[in-house]
């Protein structure tokens, strides 16, 4: 996983490109040139129950289920899958 991401798209552009229905709530987020692990970032998700996409803010990074503090996510930015 990379340590930083660049988010330059506008909310209206994301909703248009991914065909997100207008009745879905629009999260409030600002473009970022340097988003880091554990930051909240917009994510497009598909809900099978209602058959449509939504734009939600989710915390970016790999935080293990056993972690008691989200700062553990900073230590895992270079995590890799192991192949035997």
C-alpha positions in Angstrom: 0.0 0.0 0.0 1.3 3.4 -0.8 1.9 6.0 2.0 -0.1 8.8 0.3 -2.8 9.4 -2.2 -3.8 12.4 -4.3 -7.5 13.2 -4.5 -8.3 16.0 -7.0 -11.8 15.0 -8.3 -14.9 17.0 -7.3 -17.8 15.4 -5.6 -20.2 16.1 -8.5 -17.7 14.6 -11.0 -17.4 11.4 -8.9 -21.2 11.1 -8.6 -21.6 11.5 -12.4 -18.9 9.1 -13.4 -20.1 6.3 -11.1 -23.9 6.9 -11.7 -24.6 7.6 -8.0 -28.3 8.5 -7.7 -29.1 12.2 -6.7 -31.1 11.1 -3.7 -28.0 9.6 -2.1 -26.4 11.8 0.6 -23.2 13.6 -0.5 -20.4 13.5 2.0 -18.5 16.7 2.6 -14.8 16.4 1.8 -12.1 18.6 0.3 -9.6 17.6 -2.4 -6.3 16.6 -0.9 -2.8 16.5 -2.4 -1.4 14.4 0.5 -4.0 12.1 2.0 -2.4 9.7 4.5 -3.4 6.4 6.1 -6.2 6.7 8.6 -7.6 9.8 6.8 -11.3 9.8 5.8 -11.6 9.5 2.0 -14.5 9.1 -0.4 -15.3 5.6 -1.5 -17.9 4.4 -4.0 -19.8 1.3 -2.7 -22.4 -0.8 -4.2 -25.4 -1.9 -2.1 -26.8 -5.2 -3.5 -30.0 -4.9 -1.4 -31.1 -1.7 -3.1 -29.2 -2.2 -6.3 -27.4 1.2 -6.4 -24.1 2.9 -5.6 -23.3 5.4 -2.8 -20.5 7.7 -2.1 -19.3 7.3 1.5 -16.4 8.5 3.6 -14.3 5.6 4.9 -11.0 5.5 6.9 -8.1 4.6 4.5 -5.5 2.1 5.6 -5.0 -1.4 7.0 -6.0 -1.5 10.6 -6.0 -5.0 12.0 -9.1 -6.1 13.9 -7.1 -6.6 17.1 -5.8 -3.0 17.1 -6.9 -0.9 20.1 -5.7 2.3 18.5 -6.1 3.4 14.8 -2.5 4.7 14.8 -1.5 1.0 14.3 -2.5 1.7 10.7 0.5 3.9 10.2 2.8 1.0 10.9 1.1 -1.2 8.3 1.3 1.1 5.3 3.9 -1.2 3.7 2.2 -4.5 4.5 2.5 -7.2 1.9 0.8 -10.5 1.3 3.1 -13.5 1.7 3.2 -16.2 -0.9 4.5 -19.6 0.1 
